[in-house]
Amino acid sequence: MVFAEQVHRTSHEVEIAAPAGVVYGIIADTQKWPLYFPPNVHVERLEGDGQHERLRMWATANNTVKTWTSRRELDPGRRRIEFRQEIPAAPLTGMGGTWIVEELGPTSTRLTLLHDFTVADDRAEDVEWVLRATDTNSESELGRLKTLAERWTELDDLVLSFEDSVHVEGPAELVYDFLYRVGDWPERVPHVDRLDLVEETPGIQVMSMDTRTADGSVHTTESVRVCFPETERIVYKQTATPALMAAHTGQWSLRRHGTGVTVTSQHSVVLRSENIERILGPDADVAAARRYVRQALGRNSGATLNLAKQFAETAAPAAR
């Protein structure tokens, strides 16, 4: 006799002092999820037409990195989004749910997040693991979404994105190798004082790093990196950020042309406005924080870009 798998269900909700359209818009824009939602590391949109979409996602769950493919059905009229994992990550055999956005008033919204899931043989330890991960991640996502949505009038000012590029007259493989072998950075990159790296799954790197800024102070960050050698990209999400940033994501990417390659470092940041005056002084404002973060991040990533350029161009004759 074959028994049906036990379906487990969870429900989480929060009231948000923001328009329902703002809340729905944040949930619908999965490309910004790594920047907006603490557990989410990276999202690849595989296909979509505005109502249906297919996504590859990477996220942390109980301090491990999981990846899966999901399909979503978007209904902006009813402000509902249904999702179902196409290829669930173990120990799941199925996972889905619904985002429900309810308008309570012009600037008042109730957001409900429903999940249903199954695990193989309904093993108690696996059910407990998934429940703990679902509860932790859902509460983290709803809490951050509430914070962001309630600052919707200033969100554009708090979000900062920029990029820097260098041209390398050398093999793209050497540039990618320099960026991928982040464990060698303390010997190769002067502003990196310490770096601890774990790569249990090839291409998924979990790291803790101490970096030295221009004023001599040292900042400790923790990050997850997802490496795509086939497209010569490395994306990352800082899971522990300096006090001035609520979130920080980025990407190293290579674009080949002719005999060389253009290497680009891209950053996206959400500023932590409540810490601006404490860190930058009583006269500092959001504009000053944007300038400070742009300069600090650009200085370090720019130095790394130039070191990658030097490495590839110096090693290129021997590599040919």
C-alpha positions in Angstrom: 0.0 0.0 0.0 1.3 3.5 -0.9 0.7 6.2 1.6 0.3 9.8 0.5 3.1 12.1 1.8 2.1 14.3 4.8 1.7 17.9 3.7 3.0 20.4 6.3 1.8 24.0 6.2 3.0 27.2 7.7 1.7 30.8 7.8 3.5 34.0 8.6 2.1 37.6 8.4 3.0 41.1 9.1 1.2 44.5 8.9 3.1 47.2 7.0 2.6 50.9 7.1 2.9 51.3 3.3 0.7 51.1 0.2 -0.3 47.6 -0.9 1.1 48.4 -4.4 4.5 49.2 -2.9 4.6 45.9 -1.0 3.4 43.9 -4.0 6.1 45.6 -6.2 8.9 44.5 -3.9 7.7 40.9 -3.8 7.3 40.8 -7.6 10.8 42.1 -8.4 12.8 39.0 -7.7 16.0 40.5 -9.3 16.3 42.7 -6.2 15.6 39.9 -3.7 19.3 39.3 -2.9 19.5 43.0 -2.0 16.2 43.1 -0.1 15.8 39.7 1.6 18.6 38.5 4.0 18.4 34.8 3.1 18.5 35.2 -0.7 21.9 35.1 -2.3 21.2 35.2 -6.0 18.3 34.8 -8.5 18.6 33.8 -12.2 15.4 34.5 -14.2 15.3 31.6 -16.7 12.0 32.7 -18.4 9.0 34.9 -17.9 6.3 37.0 -19.5 5.1 39.1 -16.6 2.5 36.6 -15.4 4.5 33.4 -15.4 8.2 33.0 -14.6 10.7 30.4 -13.9 13.6 31.1 -11.5 16.8 29.5 -10.3 17.4 30.6 -6.8 20.2 30.4 -4.2 19.5 31.1 -0.5 20.8 30.3 2.9 18.7 27.9 5.1 19.9 27.0 8.6 23.4 28.3 7.8 23.7 26.2 4.6 23.4 27.3 1.0 20.6 25.7 -1.0 19.6 26.1 -4.6 16.4 25.2 -6.5 14.3 26.0 -9.5 10.8 27.6 -9.0 7.8 28.6 -11.1 5.8 31.6 -10.1 2.3 32.8 -11.1 1.8 36.5 -10.7 -1.6 38.1 -10.3 -1.1 41.9 -9.8 -4.9 42.5 -9.9 -5.5 40.4 -6.8 -2.0 41.1 -5.5 -1.2 37.4 -5.1 1.9 35.4 -6.2 1.9 31.6 -6.1 5.1 29.7 -6.3 6.1 26.1 -6.6 9.6 24.6 -6.5 10.2 22.6 -9.6 13.4 20.9 -8.4 13.3 21.1 -4.6 16.5 21.0 -2.5 16.9 18.1 -0.2 15.4 17.1 2.2 12.3 18.5 0.5 10.3 16.5 -2.0 7.9 19.4 -2.6 7.6 23.0 -1.6 5.2 25.8 -2.6 3.1 28.6 -1.3 1.5 32.0 -1.8 2.3 35.6 -1.1 -1.0 37.5 -0.3 -1.0 41.3 -0.2 -4.2 42.8 1.4 -4.9 46.5 1.4 -6.1 47.7 4.8 -6.0 51.4 3.9 -4.1 53.9 1.6 -0.9 53.3 3.5 -1.6 50.1 5.5 -1.1 46.6 4.2 -1.3 43.0 5.6 1.2 40.6 4.0 0.7 36.9 4.4 3.3 34.3 3.4 2.0 30.7 3.1 4.1 27.6 2.7 3.3 23.9 2.1 5.9 21.2 1.9 6.7 17.5 2.0 9.8 15.5 2.9 10.8 12.0 2.0 9.2 9.4 4.3 8.0 12.3 6.5 11.2 11.9 8.7 10.7 13.9 11.9 14.2 15.3 11.8 13.8 16.5 8.3 10.4 18.0 9.0 11.9 19.9 12.0 14.8 21.1 9.8 12.5 22.5 7.1 10.1 24.1 9.7 13.0 25.8 11.4 14.4 27.1 8.1 11.0 28.2 6.9 10.2 30.0 10.1 13.6 31.7 10.3 13.7 32.8 6.7 10.1 33.9 6.5 10.4 36.1 9.6 13.6 37.5 8.3 12.1 38.3 4.9 8.9 39.8 6.3 10.8 41.9 8.8 13.2 43.3 6.2 10.3 43.9 3.7 8.4 45.8 6.3 11.4 48.0 7.0 12.0 48.7 3.3 8.4 49.2 2.4 7.8 51.6 5.2 10.6 53.8 3.9 9.3 53.6 0.3 9.4 57.4 -0.2 13.2 57.3 0.5 14.1 53.9 -0.8 15.5 55.2 -4.1 18.0 57.3 -2.1 18.9 54.4 0.2 19.7 52.0 -2.7 23.0 52.6 -4.5 24.3 50.7 -7.6 27.5 51.4 -9.5 30.2 49.6 -11.5 33.8 49.9 -12.5 35.6 48.3 -15.4 39.2 47.7 -16.6 40.4 46.4 -20.0 42.9 43.5 -19.8 45.0 42.6 -22.7 45.3 39.0 -21.8 43.4 35.7 -21.5 40.0 35.8 -19.8 40.8 32.4 -18.2 43.6 34.0 -16.2 41.4 36.9 -15.0 38.6 34.5 -14.0 41.1 32.3 -12.2 42.4 35.3 -10.2 38.9 36.3 -9.1 37.8 32.7 -8.4 40.8 31.8 -6.3 39.7 34.1 -3.5 41.5 32.0 -0.9 44.8 33.4 -2.4 43.7 37.0 -1.9 45.5 37.6 1.4 48.8 37.0 -0.5 47.7 38.8 -3.7 45.5 41.7 -2.6 47.1 44.1 -0.1 43.8 45.4 1.4 42.8 41.8 2.4 44.3 41.0 5.8 42.5 37.6 6.4 40.2 35.3 4.5 38.7 32.0 5.5 37.1 30.0 2.7 34.8 26.9 2.6 33.7 25.4 -0.7 31.9 22.2 0.0 30.0 22.4 -3.2 32.1 23.3 -6.3 31.3 26.9 -7.3 29.5 27.9 -4.0 32.0 29.7 -1.8 31.3 30.8 1.8 33.9 33.2 3.1 34.8 35.5 6.0 37.2 38.3 5.2 39.0 41.2 7.0 39.6 44.2 4.7 41.6 47.3 5.5 40.2 50.7 4.5 42.1 53.8 3.6 42.1 55.2 7.2 43.7 51.9 8.4 40.6 50.5 10.1 39.7 46.8 9.5 36.2 45.6 8.6 35.1 42.0 8.8 32.5 40.8 6.3 31.0 37.4 5.6 29.9 36.5 2.1 28.4 33.7 -0.1 29.7 33.6 -3.7 28.2 31.7 -6.6 30.6 31.1 -9.4 29.6 30.6 -13.1 32.7 29.6 -15.0 30.7 28.9 -18.2 29.6 32.5 -18.4 32.7 33.9 -16.6 30.7 35.5 -13.8 30.9 35.4 -10.0 28.0 36.8 -8.0 28.1 37.4 -4.2 26.0 38.5 -1.3 27.5 39.8 2.0 25.7 38.0 4.8 27.5 40.2 7.4 28.0 43.8 6.4 29.7 46.9 7.8 27.5 49.1 10.0 26.7 51.6 7.2 25.2 49.0 4.9 22.0 47.0 5.5 22.7 44.9 2.4 25.5 44.5 -0.2 25.5 42.4 -3.3 27.8 42.4 -6.3 29.2 40.7 -9.3 32.5 40.2 -11.1 31.9 39.7 -14.9 34.1 39.2 -18.0 33.3 40.2 -21.5 35.7 39.0 -24.2 36.5 41.1 -27.3 39.4 40.8 -29.7 42.6 39.6 -27.9 41.5 41.0 -24.5 38.7 41.2 -22.0 36.7 43.8 -20.1 36.4 43.0 -16.4 33.6 44.7 -14.5 32.9 44.9 -10.8 29.3 45.8 -10.0 28.0 46.7 -6.5 24.5 47.3 -5.1 23.9 48.5 -1.6 21.1 49.4 0.8 22.3 52.1 3.2 21.5 51.8 6.9 20.3 55.4 7.4 20.1 55.1 11.2 23.9 54.7 11.5 24.9 57.5 9.1 25.5 60.2 11.8 27.2 57.8 14.2 29.7 56.7 11.6 30.2 59.8 9.4 29.4 62.6 11.9 26.4 64.8 13.0 26.4 66.7 9.7 26.3 63.7 7.5 23.2 62.9 5.4 22.2 60.2 2.9 24.0 61.9 0.1 27.3 61.9 2.1 26.8 58.2 2.9 26.3 57.4 -0.8 29.6 59.2 -1.6 31.4 57.5 1.2 30.3 54.0 0.3 30.8 54.6 -3.5 34.4 55.7 -2.8 35.2 52.9 -0.2 33.8 50.0 -2.2 35.1 51.4 -5.5 38.6 51.9 -4.1 38.9 48.3 -3.0 37.2 46.6 -6.0 39.1 48.9 -8.3 42.4 47.8 -6.7 41.4 44.2 -7.1 40.5 44.8 -10.8 43.9 46.3 -11.4 45.7 43.4 -9.7 43.7 40.9 -11.8 44.8 42.9 -14.9 48.4 42.8 -13.8 48.2 39.1 -13.0 46.7 38.2 -16.4 48.9 40.5 -18.5 52.1 39.4 -16.7 51.3 35.7 -16.9 49.9 35.8 -20.4 53.1 35.2 -22.4 53.8 32.1 -20.3 50.3 30.9 -20.7 50.4 31.0 -24.5 
